[in-house]
């Protein structure tokens, strides 16, 4: 029988954590569930782990790739193999909360014009602390949601909200498979921010729904973030430029917010590289393009460093892992999922 939901889990060298993600997917309480795990060239024993799990549960399908092709290619491989009309993405170090995922699937099934839905989340930091600070990360998005609770239709504001900043946690995101196929899947040209670019494209095609309830536990793991900052900044700018013409025609205020995001992301990159004057200049540009409390604070901090009123303390590895818990850009920070 055709599955109701295909959960796609890309993984590379996840022998220490992938089993927990898969177990959370297996616990989603629906009939006809399919779990597609794309092993993107693992070299640490992940392949054997996945083979054992697939043997024990026929709902698990493993796609083995001989080398690391990147997140876009891995997700696209899962989409090509998926049989359900709705796909749900899950990163291999994150966990789903099963019951709300099943509830949101029922909403998709009842409303076929919903092409994308995503949910609030909690973050597991390296010290074991679990935090839920979604609202403080994305102030414009939070102001739009206000006091509403449950499933919120973003309506005509979807593109503006997703282009100006990226509030979407990739894990737990549900998308109609036929729409993904029509758009050609995730961009292979982007090694970073490729998920954000996809959400922007989807927001231009149909209805987008957000769940205010936490449905994912996202894990912030230390990694080689310092070497990726400059490249990530470049990709964020690429995504903004890609949709700029559409934004200027239909929602020019969204374009200002997006270019403010680029400027603040560049400021963060400069700060991590101890280029204080450049950080202050980019922060000022971000504030001018999108004057608000967050961008104002970022500029004030950068200016204080230039004037010698405060030190430019570069974040520790654990703090950078916390930054990685956040989507590609927004509120003056760099991150991704």
BALOBA-1460 file (C-alpha; in Angstrom, 3 decimals):
// residues 337
<rec num="1" residu="x" x="0.000" y="0.000" z="0.000"/>
<rec num="2" residu="x" x="1.102" y="3.571" z="-0.639"/>
<rec num="3" residu="x" x="2.497" y="5.222" z="2.520"/>
<rec num="4" residu="x" x="0.793" y="8.273" z="3.978"/>
<rec num="5" residu="x" x="4.091" y="9.868" z="4.990"/>
<rec num="6" residu="x" x="7.712" y="9.460" z="3.871"/>
<rec num="7" residu="x" x="10.256" y="10.690" z="6.429"/>
<rec num="8" residu="x" x="13.590" y="11.460" z="4.738"/>
<rec num="9" residu="x" x="16.735" y="11.338" z="6.887"/>
<rec num="10" residu="x" x="20.092" y="12.222" z="5.283"/>
<rec num="11" residu="x" x="23.072" y="11.039" z="7.309"/>
<rec num="12" residu="x" x="26.840" y="11.000" z="7.031"/>
<rec num="13" residu="x" x="28.966" y="9.395" z="9.750"/>
<rec num="14" residu="x" x="26.098" y="9.264" z="12.215"/>
<rec num="15" residu="x" x="26.813" y="6.018" z="14.006"/>
<rec num="16" residu="x" x="26.644" y="7.786" z="17.390"/>
<rec num="17" residu="x" x="23.289" y="9.504" z="16.915"/>
<rec num="18" residu="x" x="21.337" y="8.375" z="13.829"/>
<rec num="19" residu="x" x="19.571" y="5.510" z="15.609"/>
<rec num="20" residu="x" x="17.831" y="7.945" z="17.970"/>
<rec num="21" residu="x" x="16.537" y="10.044" z="15.072"/>
<rec num="22" residu="x" x="15.251" y="6.944" z="13.290"/>
<rec num="23" residu="x" x="13.590" y="5.710" z="16.475"/>
<rec num="24" residu="x" x="11.741" y="9.013" z="16.835"/>
<rec num="25" residu="x" x="10.543" y="8.650" z="13.237"/>
<rec num="26" residu="x" x="9.396" y="5.077" z="13.860"/>
<rec num="27" residu="x" x="7.309" y="6.298" z="16.805"/>
<rec num="28" residu="x" x="5.090" y="8.585" z="14.685"/>
<rec num="29" residu="x" x="1.653" y="7.013" z="15.327"/>
<rec num="30" residu="x" x="0.273" y="6.570" z="11.818"/>
<rec num="31" residu="x" x="-0.348" y="3.595" z="9.595"/>
<rec num="32" residu="x" x="1.534" y="3.277" z="6.301"/>
<rec num="33" residu="x" x="4.718" y="5.069" z="7.317"/>
<rec num="34" residu="x" x="7.896" y="5.038" z="5.215"/>
<rec num="35" residu="x" x="11.332" y="6.044" z="6.557"/>
<rec num="36" residu="x" x="13.996" y="6.716" z="3.931"/>
<rec num="37" residu="x" x="17.551" y="7.033" z="5.232"/>
<rec num="38" residu="x" x="20.106" y="8.376" z="2.744"/>
<rec num="39" residu="x" x="23.605" y="7.309" z="3.770"/>
<rec num="40" residu="x" x="25.782" y="9.921" z="2.096"/>
<rec num="41" residu="x" x="29.126" y="8.110" z="1.958"/>
<rec num="42" residu="x" x="29.564" y="7.292" z="5.665"/>
<rec num="43" residu="x" x="32.884" y="5.786" z="6.732"/>
<rec num="44" residu="x" x="32.281" y="5.209" z="10.468"/>
<rec num="45" residu="x" x="30.028" y="2.170" z="10.710"/>
<rec num="46" residu="x" x="26.785" y="3.985" z="9.915"/>
<rec num="47" residu="x" x="26.142" y="1.649" z="6.996"/>
<rec num="48" residu="x" x="26.149" y="-1.434" z="9.212"/>
<rec num="49" residu="x" x="23.927" y="0.300" z="11.750"/>
<rec num="50" residu="x" x="21.386" y="1.206" z="9.077"/>
<rec num="51" residu="x" x="21.427" y="-2.280" z="7.583"/>
<rec num="52" residu="x" x="20.543" y="-3.762" z="10.954"/>
<rec num="53" residu="x" x="17.730" y="-1.276" z="11.547"/>
<rec num="54" residu="x" x="16.274" y="-1.860" z="8.080"/>
<rec num="55" residu="x" x="16.356" y="-5.610" z="8.591"/>
<rec num="56" residu="x" x="14.394" y="-5.228" z="11.829"/>
<rec num="57" residu="x" x="11.780" y="-2.825" z="10.435"/>
<rec num="58" residu="x" x="10.538" y="-3.109" z="6.825"/>
<rec num="59" residu="x" x="9.329" y="0.502" z="6.926"/>
<rec num="60" residu="x" x="12.972" y="1.618" z="6.790"/>
<rec num="61" residu="x" x="14.520" y="2.005" z="3.345"/>
<rec num="62" residu="x" x="18.262" y="2.709" z="3.081"/>
<rec num="63" residu="x" x="19.828" y="4.472" z="0.107"/>
<rec num="64" residu="x" x="23.593" y="3.998" z="0.121"/>
<rec num="65" residu="x" x="25.765" y="6.544" z="-1.726"/>
<rec num="66" residu="x" x="29.457" y="5.977" z="-2.292"/>
<rec num="67" residu="x" x="30.628" y="9.467" z="-1.306"/>
<rec num="68" residu="x" x="29.484" y="12.756" z="0.209"/>
<rec num="69" residu="x" x="27.294" y="14.478" z="-2.388"/>
<rec num="70" residu="x" x="25.976" y="17.160" z="-0.019"/>
<rec num="71" residu="x" x="22.681" y="17.841" z="1.713"/>
<rec num="72" residu="x" x="20.770" y="18.875" z="-1.409"/>
<rec num="73" residu="x" x="21.672" y="15.738" z="-3.335"/>
<rec num="74" residu="x" x="20.931" y="13.513" z="-0.342"/>
<rec num="75" residu="x" x="17.480" y="15.007" z="0.198"/>
<rec num="76" residu="x" x="16.761" y="14.889" z="-3.538"/>
<rec num="77" residu="x" x="17.664" y="11.194" z="-3.582"/>
<rec num="78" residu="x" x="15.179" y="10.620" z="-0.769"/>
<rec num="79" residu="x" x="12.483" y="12.595" z="-2.560"/>
<rec num="80" residu="x" x="12.990" y="10.514" z="-5.727"/>
<rec num="81" residu="x" x="12.577" y="7.297" z="-3.743"/>
<rec num="82" residu="x" x="9.610" y="8.476" z="-1.628"/>
<rec num="83" residu="x" x="6.197" y="7.009" z="-2.367"/>
<rec num="84" residu="x" x="3.985" y="9.080" z="-0.058"/>
<rec num="85" residu="x" x="2.261" y="12.253" z="-1.173"/>
<rec num="86" residu="x" x="3.713" y="14.112" z="1.814"/>
<rec num="87" residu="x" x="7.395" y="14.022" z="2.790"/>
<rec num="88" residu="x" x="8.857" y="15.075" z="6.125"/>
<rec num="89" residu="x" x="12.523" y="15.967" z="6.549"/>
<rec num="90" residu="x" x="14.556" y="14.991" z="9.601"/>
<rec num="91" residu="x" x="18.256" y="15.630" z="10.193"/>
<rec num="92" residu="x" x="20.057" y="12.617" z="11.608"/>
<rec num="93" residu="x" x="20.976" y="14.306" z="14.900"/>
<rec num="94" residu="x" x="17.485" y="15.704" z="15.607"/>
<rec num="95" residu="x" x="14.375" y="14.088" z="17.084"/>
<rec num="96" residu="x" x="10.696" y="14.298" z="16.178"/>
<rec num="97" residu="x" x="7.934" y="14.569" z="18.747"/>
<rec num="98" residu="x" x="5.697" y="11.843" z="17.242"/>
<rec num="99" residu="x" x="2.144" y="12.880" z="18.187"/>
<rec num="100" residu="x" x="2.204" y="16.457" z="16.809"/>
<rec num="101" residu="x" x="3.829" y="15.235" z="13.590"/>
<rec num="102" residu="x" x="0.888" y="12.885" z="13.045"/>
<rec num="103" residu="x" x="-1.583" y="15.684" z="13.767"/>
<rec num="104" residu="x" x="0.051" y="18.008" z="11.231"/>
<rec num="105" residu="x" x="0.046" y="15.243" z="8.617"/>
<rec num="106" residu="x" x="-3.734" y="14.996" z="9.012"/>
<rec num="107" residu="x" x="-3.961" y="18.734" z="8.321"/>
<rec num="108" residu="x" x="-1.989" y="18.277" z="5.082"/>
<rec num="109" residu="x" x="-4.255" y="15.434" z="4.041"/>
<rec num="110" residu="x" x="-7.355" y="17.558" z="4.660"/>
<rec num="111" residu="x" x="-5.972" y="20.652" z="2.882"/>
<rec num="112" residu="x" x="-4.323" y="19.713" z="-0.392"/>
<rec num="113" residu="x" x="-3.433" y="23.327" z="-1.206"/>
<rec num="114" residu="x" x="-0.971" y="23.440" z="1.702"/>
<rec num="115" residu="x" x="2.428" y="22.896" z="0.070"/>
<rec num="116" residu="x" x="4.659" y="23.527" z="3.102"/>
<rec num="117" residu="x" x="4.311" y="23.342" z="6.863"/>
<rec num="118" residu="x" x="6.877" y="23.717" z="9.627"/>
<rec num="119" residu="x" x="6.852" y="23.840" z="13.397"/>
<rec num="120" residu="x" x="8.316" y="25.415" z="16.471"/>
<rec num="121" residu="x" x="11.204" y="23.525" z="18.038"/>
<rec num="122" residu="x" x="13.407" y="23.127" z="21.084"/>
<rec num="123" residu="x" x="17.207" y="23.119" z="20.996"/>
<rec num="124" residu="x" x="19.488" y="20.707" z="22.854"/>
<rec num="125" residu="x" x="22.728" y="22.603" z="23.562"/>
<rec num="126" residu="x" x="26.119" y="20.896" z="24.017"/>
<rec num="127" residu="x" x="25.895" y="21.216" z="27.828"/>
<rec num="128" residu="x" x="22.643" y="19.212" z="27.852"/>
<rec num="129" residu="x" x="20.390" y="22.232" z="28.344"/>
<rec num="130" residu="x" x="17.139" y="22.258" z="26.387"/>
<rec num="131" residu="x" x="16.008" y="25.716" z="25.350"/>
<rec num="132" residu="x" x="12.978" y="27.033" z="23.504"/>
<rec num="133" residu="x" x="13.811" y="30.537" z="22.276"/>
<rec num="134" residu="x" x="12.194" y="30.533" z="18.871"/>
<rec num="135" residu="x" x="10.441" y="33.876" z="19.375"/>
<rec num="136" residu="x" x="13.564" y="35.750" z="20.394"/>
<rec num="137" residu="x" x="15.457" y="34.463" z="17.337"/>
<rec num="138" residu="x" x="12.943" y="35.708" z="14.784"/>
<rec num="139" residu="x" x="11.226" y="38.884" z="16.011"/>
<rec num="140" residu="x" x="9.444" y="39.796" z="12.778"/>
<rec num="141" residu="x" x="7.979" y="36.327" z="12.464"/>
<rec num="142" residu="x" x="6.928" y="36.290" z="16.103"/>
<rec num="143" residu="x" x="5.189" y="39.640" z="15.777"/>
<rec num="144" residu="x" x="3.187" y="38.246" z="12.853"/>
<rec num="145" residu="x" x="2.129" y="35.128" z="14.788"/>
<rec num="146" residu="x" x="1.202" y="37.127" z="17.889"/>
<rec num="147" residu="x" x="-0.913" y="35.231" z="20.404"/>
<rec num="148" residu="x" x="-2.273" y="32.677" z="17.945"/>
<rec num="149" residu="x" x="-1.918" y="29.048" z="18.968"/>
<rec num="150" residu="x" x="-1.805" y="25.795" z="17.024"/>
<rec num="151" residu="x" x="-1.693" y="25.698" z="13.229"/>
<rec num="152" residu="x" x="-1.389" y="29.179" z="11.712"/>
<rec num="153" residu="x" x="-1.870" y="29.833" z="7.987"/>
<rec num="154" residu="x" x="0.702" y="32.431" z="6.889"/>
<rec num="155" residu="x" x="-1.532" y="33.462" z="3.996"/>
<rec num="156" residu="x" x="-0.287" y="36.173" z="1.649"/>
<rec num="157" residu="x" x="2.529" y="37.002" z="4.095"/>
<rec num="158" residu="x" x="4.337" y="33.675" z="3.587"/>
<rec num="159" residu="x" x="6.914" y="34.907" z="1.063"/>
<rec num="160" residu="x" x="7.612" y="38.102" z="3.008"/>
<rec num="161" residu="x" x="8.118" y="36.188" z="6.253"/>
<rec num="162" residu="x" x="10.361" y="33.475" z="4.788"/>
<rec num="163" residu="x" x="12.429" y="35.730" z="2.527"/>
<rec num="164" residu="x" x="13.204" y="38.404" z="5.102"/>
<rec num="165" residu="x" x="14.510" y="35.864" z="7.609"/>
<rec num="166" residu="x" x="14.454" y="32.097" z="7.890"/>
<rec num="167" residu="x" x="12.388" y="30.871" z="10.844"/>
<rec num="168" residu="x" x="12.090" y="27.335" z="9.423"/>
<rec num="169" residu="x" x="13.644" y="24.366" z="11.183"/>
<rec num="170" residu="x" x="14.290" y="21.837" z="8.419"/>
<rec num="171" residu="x" x="13.647" y="18.895" z="10.712"/>
<rec num="172" residu="x" x="9.910" y="18.327" z="10.962"/>
<rec num="173" residu="x" x="9.180" y="20.310" z="7.810"/>
<rec num="174" residu="x" x="6.473" y="18.704" z="5.653"/>
<rec num="175" residu="x" x="6.150" y="19.320" z="1.933"/>
<rec num="176" residu="x" x="3.865" y="18.012" z="-0.774"/>
<rec num="177" residu="x" x="6.041" y="15.688" z="-2.848"/>
<rec num="178" residu="x" x="4.556" y="16.602" z="-6.235"/>
<rec num="179" residu="x" x="5.337" y="20.281" z="-5.591"/>
<rec num="180" residu="x" x="8.941" y="19.443" z="-4.704"/>
<rec num="181" residu="x" x="9.255" y="17.434" z="-7.906"/>
<rec num="182" residu="x" x="7.758" y="20.255" z="-9.988"/>
<rec num="183" residu="x" x="10.329" y="22.677" z="-8.538"/>
<rec num="184" residu="x" x="13.195" y="20.320" z="-9.331"/>
<rec num="185" residu="x" x="14.108" y="19.555" z="-5.720"/>
<rec num="186" residu="x" x="16.741" y="21.306" z="-3.638"/>
<rec num="187" residu="x" x="19.276" y="23.419" z="-5.497"/>
<rec num="188" residu="x" x="22.482" y="21.519" z="-6.250"/>
<rec num="189" residu="x" x="24.296" y="24.835" z="-6.723"/>
<rec num="190" residu="x" x="24.046" y="25.639" z="-3.017"/>
<rec num="191" residu="x" x="26.141" y="23.766" z="-0.471"/>
<rec num="192" residu="x" x="24.654" y="25.856" z="2.328"/>
<rec num="193" residu="x" x="21.313" y="27.647" z="2.851"/>
<rec num="194" residu="x" x="19.811" y="25.304" z="0.267"/>
<rec num="195" residu="x" x="16.896" y="24.489" z="2.572"/>
<rec num="196" residu="x" x="16.069" y="28.178" z="3.105"/>
<rec num="197" residu="x" x="16.089" y="28.735" z="-0.658"/>
<rec num="198" residu="x" x="13.629" y="25.861" z="-1.090"/>
<rec num="199" residu="x" x="11.210" y="27.245" z="1.509"/>
<rec num="200" residu="x" x="11.246" y="30.599" z="-0.294"/>
<rec num="201" residu="x" x="10.416" y="28.907" z="-3.606"/>
<rec num="202" residu="x" x="7.615" y="26.909" z="-2.015"/>
<rec num="203" residu="x" x="6.134" y="30.056" z="-0.465"/>
<rec num="204" residu="x" x="5.583" y="31.350" z="-3.996"/>
<rec num="205" residu="x" x="3.535" y="28.305" z="-5.066"/>
<rec num="206" residu="x" x="0.894" y="27.646" z="-2.406"/>
<rec num="207" residu="x" x="-0.241" y="27.886" z="1.191"/>
<rec num="208" residu="x" x="2.264" y="27.698" z="4.061"/>
<rec num="209" residu="x" x="1.268" y="26.682" z="7.586"/>
<rec num="210" residu="x" x="3.182" y="27.050" z="10.856"/>
<rec num="211" residu="x" x="2.610" y="25.129" z="14.091"/>
<rec num="212" residu="x" x="3.262" y="27.101" z="17.269"/>
<rec num="213" residu="x" x="3.783" y="23.845" z="19.176"/>
<rec num="214" residu="x" x="7.295" y="22.412" z="19.532"/>
<rec num="215" residu="x" x="7.447" y="19.321" z="17.346"/>
<rec num="216" residu="x" x="11.223" y="18.840" z="17.028"/>
<rec num="217" residu="x" x="14.208" y="18.615" z="19.353"/>
<rec num="218" residu="x" x="17.104" y="20.109" z="17.404"/>
<rec num="219" residu="x" x="20.629" y="19.176" z="18.508"/>
<rec num="220" residu="x" x="23.411" y="21.763" z="18.365"/>
<rec num="221" residu="x" x="26.665" y="19.866" z="17.905"/>
<rec num="222" residu="x" x="30.159" y="21.433" z="17.812"/>
<rec num="223" residu="x" x="31.742" y="21.241" z="14.404"/>
<rec num="224" residu="x" x="34.130" y="23.038" z="12.070"/>
<rec num="225" residu="x" x="31.929" y="26.121" z="12.021"/>
<rec num="226" residu="x" x="34.725" y="28.702" z="11.992"/>
<rec num="227" residu="x" x="35.948" y="27.577" z="8.583"/>
<rec num="228" residu="x" x="32.424" y="27.714" z="7.113"/>
<rec num="229" residu="x" x="31.401" y="31.233" z="8.142"/>
<rec num="230" residu="x" x="32.652" y="33.077" z="5.069"/>
<rec num="231" residu="x" x="31.238" y="30.478" z="2.691"/>
<rec num="232" residu="x" x="27.912" y="30.518" z="4.491"/>
<rec num="233" residu="x" x="27.723" y="34.295" z="4.242"/>
<rec num="234" residu="x" x="28.293" y="34.038" z="0.497"/>
<rec num="235" residu="x" x="25.486" y="31.486" z="0.127"/>
<rec num="236" residu="x" x="23.044" y="33.615" z="2.119"/>
<rec num="237" residu="x" x="23.713" y="36.497" z="-0.295"/>
<rec num="238" residu="x" x="23.219" y="34.152" z="-3.252"/>
<rec num="239" residu="x" x="19.795" y="33.097" z="-1.982"/>
<rec num="240" residu="x" x="18.693" y="36.690" z="-1.442"/>
<rec num="241" residu="x" x="19.833" y="37.755" z="-4.920"/>
<rec num="242" residu="x" x="18.091" y="34.761" z="-6.506"/>
<rec num="243" residu="x" x="14.661" y="35.968" z="-5.348"/>
<rec num="244" residu="x" x="15.308" y="39.710" z="-5.310"/>
<rec num="245" residu="x" x="13.534" y="40.524" z="-8.603"/>
<rec num="246" residu="x" x="10.369" y="38.752" z="-7.465"/>
<rec num="247" residu="x" x="10.495" y="40.514" z="-4.095"/>
<rec num="248" residu="x" x="10.953" y="43.939" z="-5.641"/>
<rec num="249" residu="x" x="7.938" y="43.406" z="-7.912"/>
<rec num="250" residu="x" x="5.580" y="41.928" z="-5.343"/>
<rec num="251" residu="x" x="6.807" y="42.748" z="-1.810"/>
<rec num="252" residu="x" x="9.586" y="45.372" z="-1.816"/>
<rec num="253" residu="x" x="9.614" y="45.639" z="1.972"/>
<rec num="254" residu="x" x="10.588" y="41.972" z="2.087"/>
<rec num="255" residu="x" x="13.586" y="42.802" z="-0.114"/>
<rec num="256" residu="x" x="14.753" y="45.427" z="2.386"/>
<rec num="257" residu="x" x="14.452" y="42.913" z="5.210"/>
<rec num="258" residu="x" x="16.375" y="40.309" z="3.220"/>
<rec num="259" residu="x" x="19.237" y="42.666" z="2.375"/>
<rec num="260" residu="x" x="19.332" y="43.696" z="6.026"/>
<rec num="261" residu="x" x="19.737" y="40.009" z="6.850"/>
<rec num="262" residu="x" x="22.648" y="39.764" z="4.401"/>
<rec num="263" residu="x" x="24.339" y="42.807" z="5.926"/>
<rec num="264" residu="x" x="23.959" y="41.546" z="9.486"/>
<rec num="265" residu="x" x="25.205" y="38.110" z="8.440"/>
<rec num="266" residu="x" x="28.258" y="39.776" z="6.886"/>
<rec num="267" residu="x" x="28.754" y="41.686" z="10.131"/>
<rec num="268" residu="x" x="28.756" y="38.460" z="12.106"/>
<rec num="269" residu="x" x="31.264" y="36.946" z="9.690"/>
<rec num="270" residu="x" x="33.531" y="39.983" z="10.079"/>
<rec num="271" residu="x" x="33.209" y="39.878" z="13.853"/>
<rec num="272" residu="x" x="34.266" y="36.227" z="13.998"/>
<rec num="273" residu="x" x="37.287" y="37.179" z="11.870"/>
<rec num="274" residu="x" x="38.142" y="40.057" z="14.273"/>
<rec num="275" residu="x" x="37.529" y="42.667" z="11.550"/>
<rec num="276" residu="x" x="35.829" y="45.155" z="13.841"/>
<rec num="277" residu="x" x="35.499" y="48.110" z="11.460"/>
<rec num="278" residu="x" x="33.969" y="45.926" z="8.751"/>
<rec num="279" residu="x" x="31.608" y="44.420" z="11.321"/>
<rec num="280" residu="x" x="30.451" y="47.888" z="12.385"/>
<rec num="281" residu="x" x="29.950" y="49.000" z="8.771"/>
<rec num="282" residu="x" x="27.851" y="45.941" z="7.907"/>
<rec num="283" residu="x" x="25.867" y="46.273" z="11.142"/>
<rec num="284" residu="x" x="25.108" y="49.897" z="10.310"/>
<rec num="285" residu="x" x="23.885" y="48.891" z="6.848"/>
<rec num="286" residu="x" x="21.657" y="46.246" z="8.413"/>
<rec num="287" residu="x" x="20.184" y="48.806" z="10.785"/>
<rec num="288" residu="x" x="19.522" y="51.360" z="8.026"/>
<rec num="289" residu="x" x="17.806" y="48.759" z="5.844"/>
<rec num="290" residu="x" x="15.685" y="47.357" z="8.681"/>
<rec num="291" residu="x" x="15.685" y="49.625" z="11.732"/>
<rec num="292" residu="x" x="14.497" y="47.692" z="14.771"/>
<rec num="293" residu="x" x="15.638" y="46.901" z="18.279"/>
<rec num="294" residu="x" x="17.647" y="43.828" z="17.226"/>
<rec num="295" residu="x" x="19.580" y="45.495" z="14.391"/>
<rec num="296" residu="x" x="20.094" y="48.578" z="16.572"/>
<rec num="297" residu="x" x="21.635" y="46.519" z="19.350"/>
<rec num="298" residu="x" x="23.897" y="44.738" z="16.842"/>
<rec num="299" residu="x" x="25.169" y="48.047" z="15.490"/>
<rec num="300" residu="x" x="25.658" y="49.486" z="18.989"/>
<rec num="301" residu="x" x="27.744" y="46.462" z="20.005"/>
<rec num="302" residu="x" x="29.884" y="46.664" z="16.874"/>
<rec num="303" residu="x" x="30.433" y="50.391" z="17.292"/>
<rec num="304" residu="x" x="31.401" y="49.916" z="20.928"/>
<rec num="305" residu="x" x="34.117" y="47.452" z="19.840"/>
<rec num="306" residu="x" x="35.520" y="49.936" z="17.305"/>
<rec num="307" residu="x" x="35.582" y="52.684" z="19.955"/>
<rec num="308" residu="x" x="37.331" y="50.398" z="22.435"/>
<rec num="309" residu="x" x="34.406" y="50.392" z="24.863"/>
<rec num="310" residu="x" x="34.058" y="46.624" z="24.787"/>
<rec num="311" residu="x" x="36.148" y="43.691" z="23.618"/>
<rec num="312" residu="x" x="35.368" y="41.648" z="20.542"/>
<rec num="313" residu="x" x="35.049" y="38.289" z="22.255"/>
<rec num="314" residu="x" x="34.891" y="35.542" z="19.628"/>
<rec num="315" residu="x" x="32.421" y="32.799" z="20.662"/>
<rec num="316" residu="x" x="33.697" y="29.519" z="22.045"/>
<rec num="317" residu="x" x="33.140" y="26.293" z="20.127"/>
<rec num="318" residu="x" x="30.085" y="25.511" z="22.269"/>
<rec num="319" residu="x" x="28.667" y="28.966" z="21.599"/>
<rec num="320" residu="x" x="29.230" y="28.532" z="17.877"/>
<rec num="321" residu="x" x="27.359" y="25.237" z="18.086"/>
<rec num="322" residu="x" x="24.467" y="27.190" z="19.565"/>
<rec num="323" residu="x" x="24.649" y="29.558" z="16.589"/>
<rec num="324" residu="x" x="24.411" y="26.500" z="14.338"/>
<rec num="325" residu="x" x="21.037" y="25.753" z="15.891"/>
<rec num="326" residu="x" x="19.611" y="28.703" z="14.005"/>
<rec num="327" residu="x" x="18.537" y="28.832" z="10.372"/>
<rec num="328" residu="x" x="20.671" y="30.449" z="7.644"/>
<rec num="329" residu="x" x="20.370" y="34.064" z="8.694"/>
<rec num="330" residu="x" x="18.281" y="36.517" z="10.613"/>
<rec num="331" residu="x" x="18.337" y="38.546" z="13.788"/>
<rec num="332" residu="x" x="22.026" y="39.153" z="13.179"/>
<rec num="333" residu="x" x="23.249" y="35.572" z="13.407"/>
<rec num="334" residu="x" x="24.635" y="32.866" z="11.202"/>
<rec num="335" residu="x" x="23.481" y="29.308" z="11.483"/>
<rec num="336" residu="x" x="21.871" y="26.448" z="9.653"/>
<rec num="337" residu="x" x="20.322" y="23.069" z="9.875"/>
